[in-house]
Amino acid sequence: MTVEINIQSIEDTKRLAEKIANLLEAQDTITLEGDLGAGKTTFTQFLAKGLGITRTVNSPTFTILKQYEGRLPLNHLDVYRLANSDEDLGWDELFFGDAVSIIEWAHLIEEDLPEERLNIQIKRIDDNARLFLFEAKGKRYEQLCKEIIK
């Protein structure tokens, strides 16, 4: 299942991310793709807020992984620096623990990702507008997409 959502403002991005956060459960995995400046980290910041996380959320580019506590724990990964690497960061413990995982540049660790997940591609239209493309992999994420577009 694929869903497209046009976003016209940062406020719309915030509403979308917080809506998704309210639907998430432990072990949910979201992958984020998009060019630099598309809004991957901004989306993650709003999602974290929706999970009740009060700490400042910023890109884990240099640390690969940052973890936050909220209604559900959040694993925020930026795997850009793992390109052409055979690093194993204990993926199973991250993806199948009690947290939600959100992964920026996820295509770089495709073979390590859970088979079932929600893939989100963010395309920058202009300074404020974005196109969000959701691809559900598995029944759980198909249901999540249906809830998102309600």
N, C-alpha and C positions, 0 to 999 in steps of 0.2 A: 504494500500500500504506500502510495506517495501523496503528500499533501503540500500545497504551496500556500504561503501566507505573505501578503504584501504588508510591509510595515512602513508607516509614513513619518514616524517620529521616535525619539528616544523614549517618550512616555509609552508609546505602543509596544516598544521592545520590552520595557519594564513590565507592562501588564501581561504580555505573552509569557515571559520568563517566570513571573510569579504564579501564573495560572498553571504552568507545567510543574513548578515546584510543589504545588498543592496536590498534584496527582501522583507524585513519585513515591516509590516504596524502596525499602532496602534491597540492594543488589541490582537496582536499575543502572543501566549503562547508557550514556549519551556520548556520541562522538560529534565533534565540531570541526567543520572544514570551512575554509574561506581564506581569501587573500589577506595579507597584512592590512590592518585597519578596517576589516569587514565588520568587526564587532564581537568576535568570539569571547574575549575576556569581559567585555561589557555585559554581554548576555549572561555569562557565568556569574558575574557580580550580582545581577538582579535575581538570578535563580537562587544564589546563596541567601540573599535577603529573604526570599520567599520560603526558604527552609529555616528561617529564624536565626541565621548566622549573623552575629553582630561584629565580628572581627573584619578588618579591611581585607578584601579579597583582591589579589593582584596576580599577574601572570607568573607562573612558576617556571619561566623559560630557563633560568640558570640552575634551578634546583630540581627540575623535572616534576616533582610532586609536592603539593601542599595539602594538608588535611585540616578540616574545620569541623567544629561541633555545632549542631543545631538540632532541629526536630529529628533530622536524620544526619548522621555524619556525612561529610562530603569529601571525596578524593578529587582534587583538581590537578590534572596532569597536562603538561605541555611537553610533548615528546619530539618536538622539532629537532632537538639536539641528538636524538637517538637514530637519526637517519644513518643507514649503513652500519648499524651497531647490532651486536648480538646480546646486548644487555638484557638480563632477566631480572626485573625488579620485584619478583614475587607477584606476578599478575593474578594468579588464582586467589591469593589472599586479598588483593585489592578488589577484584571484580565480584568475588563470591562471599565477601564478608557482610557486615551489617550496614555498609555505607552505600551511597549513591556515588557513581564515578562519572566524571565528565572529562573527556580527553580531547585536547586541541591537537590538530595535525595527526589525527588517529590513523590515517592511511599508512603512516610510517611504521606502525606496529600491527598492521592488519591481521597477520597470522596469529597474534597473541590475544586478539579481542574476543569477547564472548560472541558466539554465533548469533544469539538473539540480542538486539540492541536497537536504539533509536539513533539513526544517523541524521544530523542536521547540517545542511550546507547553507552558509550565509553569503549572499551576493550583495555587494554594495551598489546601490543605484545612484545615490548622490549623498551629500553630507548627512542627511537625515534618513532617507528611505533605504530600506533593505528588502530583499526577497529571501524568505526562509523556505527552504526545501526540506521537508521531513520525509525520511524513508524508514518505514517500520520493518524491522526484521524479527518476525515472530509474533504470535498471537497477543502477547502482553503489550507489545508496542503498537500493534494495529489498534487495539482497544484504546491505548493512550492517545493515539492520533485522532480517533473518533471523539474523544473527550475534549481534546484541544480545539477542535473546530466547532464544537457546540456553541 
